[in-house]
Amino acid sequence: MIDEKDVTAYVSIPDYFTQGCSEDIVIFRADGGNHFTDYGIFSGMFLFFDMKKDFEKGRLSCYINSADDGRPKYKVSDKDMEGYQHLGRLVMTMRNYEV
């Protein structure tokens, strides 16, 4: 589903962070759009999506554009997106601070 060339890193996550989740987690970094501030998501945050969790109305999910038709490859939405394939549902977010 995800092209191996799109993977930039692999990380280990302690089990207690992902209780109730599958082992198929994909992580993206939120871009500068700040479209989901109502969900507490801001630019630069890490978004964890469980690829085994189905779409649920009102919950954020990640979608993939496999058509390579000029539209963005990955999108996040709380609605089902026509023309995109559901990739996974948001299960965790994390802010990244540099000190």
C-alpha positions in Angstrom: 0.0 0.0 0.0 2.8 2.4 0.9 5.7 2.5 -1.6 9.0 1.6 0.2 10.7 4.7 -1.4 8.3 6.9 0.5 9.5 5.6 3.9 12.1 7.9 5.4 12.6 6.2 8.8 11.6 3.3 11.1 11.1 3.9 14.8 10.4 1.8 17.9 7.4 2.8 20.0 6.8 1.5 23.5 3.9 -0.9 23.7 2.0 1.2 26.3 1.7 4.1 23.7 -0.1 1.9 21.2 -2.3 -0.3 23.4 -5.4 -1.4 21.4 -3.6 -0.7 18.1 -2.2 -3.1 15.5 1.5 -3.3 14.5 0.7 -1.5 11.3 1.3 2.1 12.3 2.4 4.8 9.9 3.5 8.2 11.0 3.3 11.5 9.2 4.3 15.0 10.1 1.6 17.6 9.9 2.4 20.3 7.3 1.9 24.1 7.7 -1.7 24.1 6.7 -3.1 24.0 10.3 -6.4 22.6 8.9 -7.2 20.5 12.0 -6.6 22.9 14.9 -10.1 22.0 16.2 -8.6 18.5 16.8 -5.6 20.0 18.6 -3.3 19.3 15.6 -0.8 21.9 14.5 2.0 22.2 12.0 5.0 20.0 12.9 3.1 17.5 15.0 3.6 13.7 14.4 0.4 11.9 13.4 0.1 8.2 14.1 -2.3 6.2 11.9 -3.3 2.6 12.5 -3.6 1.0 9.1 -5.9 -1.8 10.5 -8.5 0.7 11.8 -11.4 1.5 9.5 -12.9 4.9 8.7 -15.1 6.2 11.5 -17.3 9.3 10.9 -16.0 12.3 12.8 -12.6 10.8 13.4 -9.5 11.8 11.4 -8.1 9.3 8.9 -5.3 9.3 6.4 -6.0 8.7 2.7 -3.6 7.8 -0.1 -3.8 8.8 -3.8 -2.6 5.9 -5.8 -3.5 7.4 -9.2 -0.4 9.7 -9.4 -2.6 12.3 -11.0 -1.1 15.5 -9.6 -3.2 15.6 -6.5 -1.5 15.3 -3.1 -0.3 11.7 -2.4 -1.5 11.7 1.2 -4.4 13.6 2.7 -6.0 13.8 6.2 -9.8 14.2 6.6 -12.7 13.5 9.0 -14.8 12.6 6.0 -14.6 9.7 3.5 -12.6 11.1 0.5 -13.7 10.2 -3.0 -10.8 9.3 -5.3 -8.6 8.4 -2.4 -8.1 5.0 -0.7 -8.4 4.9 3.1 -5.0 4.2 4.7 -5.7 4.3 8.4 -7.3 6.0 11.3 -5.6 8.5 13.6 -4.7 6.9 16.9 -2.2 9.2 18.5 -0.5 12.6 18.0 2.8 13.9 19.4 4.3 17.4 19.5 7.9 17.7 18.7 9.9 20.3 20.6 13.5 21.2 20.1 15.5 22.4 23.1 
